[in-house]
Amino acid sequence: MAEMFHVGTCPICQEGTLGLRSCGQCEAIAIVCDECDVAWSTPDLSAKPTVSRGADLPCPTCSAPLYAAGSRWATNEEIARRAWLQTAIDAGELKLSKGEAYAPEAN
């Protein structure tokens, strides 16, 4: 089974795991909820998230589908290269964990 890095529980639905998804088009990393299909492009989870359009969850940076071919769960190396994400983890704003990945419909 595939694994993914995640950073906590969704503040919107209070149930979903917040996975780190790499966009296949712009290579941005988004924080995505596996339950309510929302996404953030920053560690500020109190900000308004991007919401899904039907079966598609658009990348908050470029609007490409985050569950389309080419998009995937972010790797440890990709996470380490994102200063905004690494800073939030180092500051304790987000807690990085690794677990079993959920399988989005399209990928």
C-alpha positions as CSV (number, residue, x, y, z in Angstrom):
1,M,0.0,0.0,0.0
2,A,1.2,3.5,-0.8
3,E,2.2,5.9,2.0
4,M,1.7,9.6,2.3
5,F,2.9,12.4,4.6
6,H,0.2,14.1,6.5
7,V,0.1,17.1,8.9
8,G,-2.9,16.6,11.2
9,T,-6.7,16.6,11.1
10,C,-8.9,18.9,9.0
11,P,-10.1,22.0,10.9
12,I,-13.2,22.1,8.6
13,C,-14.7,18.7,9.0
14,Q,-12.8,17.7,12.1
15,E,-12.4,14.1,10.7
16,G,-10.2,14.1,7.6
17,T,-6.5,13.5,7.4
18,L,-4.5,16.4,5.9
19,G,-2.3,14.8,3.3
20,L,0.5,16.6,1.4
21,R,-0.2,16.4,-2.4
22,S,2.2,17.4,-5.1
23,C,0.5,19.0,-8.2
24,G,1.4,17.3,-11.5
25,Q,1.2,20.6,-13.4
26,C,3.0,23.3,-11.2
27,E,4.7,21.0,-8.7
28,A,3.3,23.0,-5.8
29,I,2.5,21.1,-2.6
30,A,-1.1,21.4,-1.3
31,I,-2.4,20.4,2.1
32,V,-5.6,18.4,1.3
33,C,-8.3,16.8,3.4
34,D,-9.3,13.3,2.5
35,E,-12.9,13.7,3.8
36,C,-14.2,17.0,2.8
37,D,-12.0,17.6,-0.3
38,V,-10.6,21.0,0.5
39,A,-7.0,22.2,0.0
40,W,-4.6,24.9,1.2
41,S,-1.4,26.3,-0.3
42,T,-0.1,27.6,3.0
43,P,0.1,26.3,6.6
44,D,-2.5,28.8,7.6
45,L,-5.4,26.4,8.0
46,S,-7.7,29.2,9.3
47,A,-7.5,30.7,5.8
48,K,-10.3,30.0,3.3
49,P,-9.4,26.7,1.5
50,T,-9.9,25.8,-2.2
51,V,-12.9,23.5,-2.5
52,S,-13.6,20.6,-4.9
53,R,-15.5,21.0,-8.1
54,G,-17.4,17.7,-8.4
55,A,-14.8,14.9,-8.5
56,D,-11.9,17.3,-9.0
57,L,-10.0,19.1,-6.3
58,P,-8.2,22.0,-8.0
59,C,-4.6,22.9,-7.0
60,P,-4.8,26.1,-4.9
61,T,-1.8,27.5,-6.8
62,C,-2.6,26.7,-10.5
63,S,-6.2,25.1,-10.5
64,A,-5.0,21.9,-12.1
65,P,-6.7,18.7,-10.8
66,L,-4.8,17.4,-7.7
67,Y,-6.1,13.9,-8.3
68,A,-5.3,13.7,-12.1
69,A,-2.4,11.7,-13.6
70,G,0.9,13.3,-12.8
71,S,-0.2,14.5,-9.3
72,R,0.9,12.3,-6.4
73,W,1.6,12.3,-2.7
74,A,4.6,14.5,-1.8
75,T,7.9,12.9,-1.0
76,N,10.1,13.7,2.0
77,E,12.5,15.4,-0.4
78,E,9.8,17.6,-1.9
79,I,8.6,18.6,1.5
80,A,12.1,19.5,2.6
81,R,12.5,21.8,-0.4
82,R,9.4,23.9,0.4
83,A,10.6,26.6,2.9
84,W,7.0,27.5,3.9
85,L,6.2,24.0,4.8
86,Q,9.5,23.2,6.5
87,T,9.2,26.4,8.5
88,A,5.7,25.5,9.7
89,I,6.9,22.0,10.7
90,D,10.0,23.3,12.5
91,A,7.9,25.9,14.4
92,G,5.4,23.2,15.5
93,E,2.5,24.7,13.5
94,L,2.2,21.5,11.6
95,K,3.1,18.0,12.8
96,L,4.6,15.8,10.0
97,S,3.6,12.2,10.1
98,K,3.7,9.3,7.7
99,G,0.9,6.8,7.2
100,E,-1.1,4.8,4.7
101,A,-2.3,6.8,1.7
102,Y,-5.9,7.0,0.8
103,A,-6.6,6.4,-2.9
104,P,-8.3,9.3,-4.6
105,E,-10.7,8.3,-7.4
106,A,-8.6,9.6,-10.2
107,N,-5.1,8.5,-9.0
